[in-house]
Amino acid sequence: MNDITQFTGNIGTELLRTFVTLVDTRSFTKTAARLGVSQPTVSGHIKRLQDHLQIDLFDRSVPGVRLTQQGEIVASYARQILSVHDELFDRIERGKAETLRIRIGVPYELRCSSIVPALAASRAEDPELHFDIHRDISDNLLRQLHQGNLDVCIAVTAFEPEMKTVSHWREPMYWVNSRQFPLTATSPLPVIAHAAGSVSREIMVSALRDAGIDFRVVLSAEHVSGIVAAIEEGLGYSVLKKSQIGGDLCEVPANIGLPPLREAHWGVYLANNSPAADMDGLAKALGQIVMRNSPRRR
């Protein structure tokens, strides 16, 4: 076997993949383990590839796994072929998924579990749907929606929404602490802050600053579950919406002297290029379930 140009027939990608894996691992045993096949199968693939190409891929005059000059050429082309092959299948799969995938933005202030019933109901009607949930602060989610990277998002803003919403409601924010570890209004006031850039953090901080109250952030957390856990352990005060106050959490009594908080504006937003009939129903369902049990004002 000495002429790389003298071969006929098609080469299966499984032969090329076995060959490239063997080149990388330099071990028949490791190649078999990585590909999930037997060692005789690896040997058989290499033999079939050499028979197809009518060349020796490995130098038998030296110990171990060492390529011949022609083997080096085949390895280079094999990697390119496999790369294009895998890219093709990946692109096809992405194309299938894009028609069924709904990208949903959820702000850190909201537990993902609260929207699952709406997703389950949508999928019951169309079992081919699947969902990607993206977490971030609301400003970033709205930006991603505008750029076409999200199909629908729930967002909270400090003022009336500038963008068109499917659903919109105002919700009061409350100072909250732990029933088990009651606090007093010490100075500086220990506070637990939502994610930097979040509306909940902005509402809390602006209220304290406007009232001239000295405060110290003792813990900052992105997700509301972290905020709740920190409050329960008595680390400090924080702000939550009414539906999130329960268990060991309680509203801070008025005699503590904490300043009033602005209302938060919640909304469900739909991307302009989303399939209106399908997405509008889901967006409305998301709004209804988030608003449930919330002391909202339209």
ABEGO torsion letter per residue (X at the ends): XABAABBBEBBBAAAAAAAAAAAAAGBAAAAAAAAGBBAAAAAAAAAAAAAAAGBBABBAABBEBBBBAAAAAAAAAAAAAAAAAAAAAAAAAAAAAAAABBBBBBBAABBAAAAAAAAAAAAAABAABBBBBBBBBAAAAAAAAAAGABABBBBBBABBBABBBABBBBBBBBBBBBAABBBBBBOBBBBBBBBBGBAAAAAAAAAAAAAGBBBBBABBBABAAAAAAAAAAGAEBBBBBAAABBEABBBBBAAAGBBBBBBBBBBBBBBAABBAAAAAAAAAAAAAAAABGBBBBX
